[in-house]
Amino acid sequence: MTEQLIIRLNSQPDQPVIWLVWSAASAEVIASGQLKDSSELSALAERVGARPVVALVPASDVVMTKVALPGKPNRQLLQALPYMLEEEHAEDIEQLFLALGPCVQQEQSYWQQVALCKKTKLELWLQQLTDAGFSASRMLPDALLLPWSEQGASAIELAGQWLLRHSEWQATSVDSSWWADYLTLADLPLITSYSPWPEQLLQQVQLAEPELPLALLAGQLPQQSFNLLQGAYQPKKPQSKVWGLWKTSLLSAAACLLIYLSSVGLQVWQQGRELQSQRTELVQLYKSRFPGESTRDISRALARKTGGAGTGKDLSLFGLLQDVQRELTATEQVSLDNLRYDQKSHELRFQAQADSFQRFDSLKTRLEQQGFEVKQGALSNEGNKVVGTVSVRAKS
């Protein structure tokens, strides 16, 4: 958007506020007006508030000066600026806000341009804007936006004041009633005026084409990089609208991912417990068959006791137990009660119990899918459990 809302605030909240909507692309005024005081800013926000806001403040409330630096500017020197200025100002330097302008080098000397403003005044202006719903991207002394050249000063009348720019970094605003006295003291050789000049003033004046004051100032914004809003008063970068639209969705997705990972973690933990339970049963079966022997490494112990035969499926007790244990783990609510192994026929027989007949059918199907011949004996109910015998061997 190339349109900007220019708001010229005043020294006191009960004084008039002038505004203008400016199109930078076409360099023309879209709309303009004057408010009775700052209390009407909220109504202005409802009408034209959807634009970048530049706030102008009276140059009379901002002291613009230059400080000679003992060397090339660095962080330490800039931090010492308040102490360099302390003796030049009657007010407590702690009550003033220092905004840095450009640093100018003249021959071997460095001059730091500084703008000083009362913190209370700056915060009052910002509060007026915030209360109305505005967020200013820039704030400048109004007279600093007057055109300037080395041939002389420039001036324009605005809302009962004369804005005057003496030089590149020297500007002020003067009440019209004090304008004649000020000119006498300033003793300026030549002034270019963009407003009709009072006939009673004998100042040497060059009249320029009259312009709407805020339009003249708005047209100079691209040439002026200074911003009074620095440091603690620097405007916050607006959040991306795209981020605002996606923020809720991303947070919801993150919450769902967390729930999913928690669920997976719980399943892994439960499967780990089931595997540990199956291993405990296997150890108990081994001890019943080979009492007194160590079961520290049950896999190696079983491999020592039995050996595989032929090719393809591992027909040893250890191989059968591994396959049976794997399928028992995959089939919920099935556990072994007794186990026998016929080494000649390589057949493993075991008694098992489950919570339903379907569990036995599921186990039988799983073992058959692994290439085993499965015979299931009669199943019977014992209390709330189903008990039966299963024989497993490799298909011939």
Phi, psi and omega in degrees: 000124181268353180277140179234148174257116179260123179240121178260105179281170181239174183294328181237146182299335183271008179265158184300151177239127181256142181221161181203137172262120188243133175262111180290330183293316183257359180052052180218160179276127177271318179200157179204166179177182180224136178259151180298316178199185186290344180293343181268005181296325181296323177293325177294322180298323179292330184275311189226024189285346185277052181214155173300140185249130172244124181259132173251140180232156182301129179295340178293341179267001181234122178270123181249122185217175177234144180238129177282125180265144179288353180192189179299135185299136173217180185299319183295318180294318181294326177291337181273356182306316181303324181287330176292329183267350189301319184285342183274348185235134181290331181284156176298123183299335179292339181272357183252146175257132181254122175248133184271133170261197178294155172258125186251133176259126177238109187056245181260005184255150177244130179240120179267121178278133185226140173244128181246138180213145176298134180298321180297322180291316180297318180291329176295315179298315180296323180293321177300317180292315182296316180299330180274350181098012179265154173225104186283133175274333179219153173217129183223152169295132188302315185292343179291344180266004175290145174300146181217145174216166182290349180289338180165181182281169176226152185212157174205149180266134182214116173050051176079011177227154172256124175268135185224130174244115183281317186208191183301323182228054176204112183210153179203173173228141187228134175301143183303328181291338180256003188297316181297315180296321181296317180297324179296317181287323184287329178051055181276134183292322184209139177232132171267117184255132177259011175230157175305136185269134178301131185295330184285349181268127186265015179298144176287117189231143171246115184277128176260174178298122181301140180223158172295125189308309183293330177293319177299315181291319180298324181294342181266358183302317181297335181274353184242115183268349185293145177220125180290338182275096180228169176058235182294340182260005180297131183295143178285143178292131180294141178289145178298135177296326179297318178297320179299323180288323184270346187302311181297318180296318180293321178295320178296318179297320179296320178295318178297319179297320179296318178296318180297313181296323177296319179296315179297318179299320179294319179296318178298319180296317179295318179295324177298319178294320179295318177298320178295322179295318179295321178295321178299318178296319179297318178298318179296318177297319180296317180296325179291332180272322181233073182297146176086352181266153182289141177241026182298316175243085187296325181296314181291324180297317179293323179295326177292323185285329185232160178226154179282162178223142177071199181240174179080243183292143174281110186268003179288165177302319181297315180297315179296319181296322178299313181294317180296317180298319179299317181285329175296320180296321180286338179260113186288152172063031174235131180220154180274143174246329183207153184211139176222147182231125177261105185294329182292313181267358183052047181244134179252124179242136179212152175260135183226162175225148181215177182267357179197164177294328182297331179296320178295317179298319180295318179296316180300316180297317180297317181292321179295325178292340177273002176095018180257154173266124187238129173242128182250123179283186180294141178255143181220154177272133173229099185068234179260017179243155174249126185242142179194172181247141180230134175245136184229130171207161181290147177291137181280000000 
